[in-house]
Amino acid sequence: MTKTHEQLIIENEVLRSSLFETKEMLSAIQSGEVDAIMVSGVKGEQVYSLSSAETPYRTFVEEMHEGAVSLTKDGLILFCNNRFAELVKKPIDNVIGSFLKSFITPIDILNLDNLLAQLTVHKSGVLIISLINSTFLKLSIRKLPAYLQGDNYILIATDITDLKKKENELLELQLQLKQQLVQLHDLRFDIINAKIETDVINKKLKKTIEQLVKENTKHKLKVEELKLKLKQKKLNT
């Protein structure tokens, strides 16, 4: 039976409305706004839960104090939580889809590449890096099994900037103490050398004094001898 123009218009509107509702439902499911859906079938209406075991873990990852990242073997960030975006000081939309290397200082990029190349499913790794925004991070990285996401990695980033600052302060203090020890060592040698020079001078002075005493004694004896001779001469006259 041929449908009239008006019937086709009505049917088209019904299909548009149904398509719009379907798109809205899919959008709600994808955004996580829907926890379950009800489906009508031969067994009646059935409820299918969309909330799986990963929901609490995802909430935990989003709320955790450490940065969490999922990235490919090339370092492309597939996912990160808000904390990691705070650490790199970029909007989360700008972080996801970017390369991890773009936030790391050049000297640490090579270290990261070397570590990723060594990791296996059964071998995780830890690396301390510095970001271009002067933040220091401790990265704990593990390779995911192939059945999950291929050659991708999960990464946990802990902010250790304060610890690194204290470490640098301790290193600076150690350097200052070493310099002071060197100065004390040099001063000790100077004192020893000065004492040696003083001892040498004192010995020379002692010898000089002894020589002068001897000469003075001889002089006194000669004077006494002359006095005695003069006295005898007067008596004889």
C-alpha positions in Angstrom: 0.0 0.0 0.0 1.5 3.3 -1.1 2.0 5.7 1.8 0.8 9.3 1.4 3.2 12.2 1.6 1.8 13.2 5.0 2.4 9.6 6.3 6.0 9.7 5.1 6.5 13.0 6.8 5.1 11.7 10.1 7.2 8.5 9.8 10.3 10.5 9.1 9.7 12.7 12.2 9.2 9.5 14.3 12.5 8.1 13.0 14.3 11.4 13.6 12.9 11.5 17.2 14.0 7.9 17.8 17.5 8.6 16.4 17.8 11.7 18.5 16.8 9.7 21.7 19.3 6.9 20.7 22.1 9.4 20.3 21.3 11.0 23.6 21.4 7.6 25.3 24.7 6.7 23.8 26.2 10.0 24.8 24.9 9.5 28.3 26.4 6.0 28.4 29.8 7.2 27.1 30.0 10.1 29.5 29.2 7.9 32.5 25.9 9.6 33.3 24.0 6.3 33.0 24.6 3.5 35.5 22.1 1.0 33.9 19.7 0.5 31.0 16.3 -1.3 30.8 15.7 -3.5 27.8 12.4 -5.0 26.7 12.6 -8.5 25.3 10.8 -11.8 25.1 11.4 -12.4 28.8 10.1 -9.0 29.7 11.9 -5.9 30.8 15.5 -6.6 32.0 18.0 -4.2 33.7 21.6 -4.2 32.5 24.1 -2.5 34.9 26.8 -0.4 33.2 28.6 0.1 36.5 31.5 -2.5 36.5 34.3 -3.3 38.8 36.5 -0.6 37.2 34.2 2.2 38.4 35.6 2.4 42.0 39.1 2.1 40.6 38.6 4.9 38.1 37.2 7.1 41.0 40.2 6.2 43.1 42.6 7.1 40.2 40.8 10.4 39.7 41.0 11.3 43.4 44.5 10.0 44.3 47.2 12.4 45.3 49.7 11.0 42.8 49.6 11.6 39.1 48.3 8.6 37.0 49.1 8.2 33.3 48.5 5.6 30.6 50.8 6.0 27.6 51.9 4.2 24.5 55.4 2.9 23.9 56.1 6.1 22.0 55.2 8.2 25.0 51.8 9.4 23.8 49.5 10.1 26.8 46.2 8.2 26.4 44.8 9.1 29.8 45.8 11.1 32.8 44.1 12.1 36.0 43.7 15.7 37.2 46.6 15.4 39.6 49.1 14.7 36.8 47.7 17.7 34.9 48.3 19.8 38.0 51.9 18.5 38.2 52.7 19.5 34.6 50.7 22.7 35.1 48.6 22.3 32.0 44.8 21.8 31.4 44.0 18.1 31.3 42.5 18.4 27.8 46.0 19.7 26.6 47.8 16.9 28.4 45.8 13.9 27.0 46.9 13.3 23.5 50.3 15.0 24.0 53.7 13.3 24.4 55.1 12.9 27.9 58.5 14.0 26.6 57.1 17.5 25.9 57.0 18.1 29.7 60.4 16.6 30.6 63.8 18.3 30.5 66.0 17.1 27.6 68.6 15.4 29.9 65.9 13.1 31.3 64.2 12.2 28.0 67.0 9.8 27.2 66.8 8.3 30.6 63.1 7.7 30.2 63.6 6.1 26.7 66.2 3.8 28.1 63.9 2.8 31.0 60.9 2.1 28.8 63.0 -0.1 26.5 64.0 -2.2 29.5 60.6 -2.8 31.0 58.6 -6.0 30.6 55.3 -7.2 31.9 57.1 -8.7 34.9 59.7 -5.9 35.3 58.7 -2.5 36.5 60.9 0.5 36.8 61.5 3.7 38.9 63.0 6.9 37.6 63.4 10.4 39.0 63.0 13.2 36.5 62.7 16.9 36.4 60.0 18.7 34.4 60.5 21.9 32.4 58.5 23.7 35.0 61.2 22.8 37.7 59.0 20.1 39.3 60.8 16.9 40.3 58.8 13.7 39.9 59.4 10.1 40.9 58.0 7.9 38.2 56.9 4.3 38.8 56.3 2.6 35.4 54.9 -0.8 34.5 54.2 -2.3 31.1 50.7 -3.6 30.6 50.0 -7.2 29.4 49.3 -7.5 25.7 45.7 -8.6 26.3 44.9 -5.3 28.0 46.3 -2.5 25.9 49.1 -3.9 23.8 52.5 -2.3 24.4 51.1 0.5 26.6 52.4 1.5 30.0 50.9 2.8 33.2 52.8 5.4 35.2 52.4 6.8 38.7 54.0 10.2 39.3 54.9 11.4 42.8 55.9 15.0 43.4 59.3 15.0 45.2 60.1 18.7 44.6 60.4 19.5 48.3 62.5 16.4 49.0 64.8 17.3 46.1 65.1 20.8 47.4 66.1 19.5 50.8 68.5 17.0 49.1 70.1 19.9 47.2 70.4 21.9 50.5 72.1 19.0 52.1 74.5 18.6 49.2 75.3 22.3 49.4 75.9 22.0 53.1 78.2 19.0 52.5 80.1 21.0 49.9 80.5 23.9 52.3 81.7 21.5 55.1 84.2 19.9 52.7 85.5 23.4 51.8 85.8 24.2 55.4 87.7 21.0 56.1 90.1 21.8 53.3 90.6 25.3 54.7 91.2 23.8 58.2 93.6 21.3 56.7 95.5 24.1 55.0 95.4 26.1 58.2 96.8 23.2 60.1 99.7 22.9 57.7 100.3 26.7 57.9 100.4 26.4 61.7 102.7 23.5 61.6 105.0 25.2 59.1 104.9 28.4 61.2 105.8 26.4 64.3 108.7 24.8 62.5 109.9 28.2 61.4 109.5 29.5 64.9 111.4 26.6 66.3 114.2 27.2 63.8 114.3 30.9 64.7 114.2 30.1 68.4 117.1 27.7 68.0 119.1 30.3 66.1 118.3 32.9 68.7 119.3 30.5 71.5 122.6 29.9 69.8 123.1 33.6 69.2 122.3 34.4 72.9 124.7 31.6 74.0 127.4 33.0 71.8 126.8 36.5 73.2 126.9 35.2 76.7 130.2 33.5 76.1 131.7 36.6 74.4 130.4 38.8 77.3 132.0 36.4 79.8 135.3 36.6 78.0 135.0 40.4 77.8 134.4 40.5 81.6 137.4 38.3 82.2 139.6 40.5 80.1 138.3 43.6 82.0 139.0 42.0 85.3 142.4 40.9 84.1 143.2 44.4 83.0 142.1 45.8 86.3 144.3 43.4 88.2 147.3 44.3 86.1 146.7 48.0 86.6 146.4 47.5 90.3 149.7 45.6 90.5 151.4 48.2 88.4 150.3 50.9 90.9 151.6 48.9 93.8 155.0 48.4 92.2 155.3 52.1 91.6 
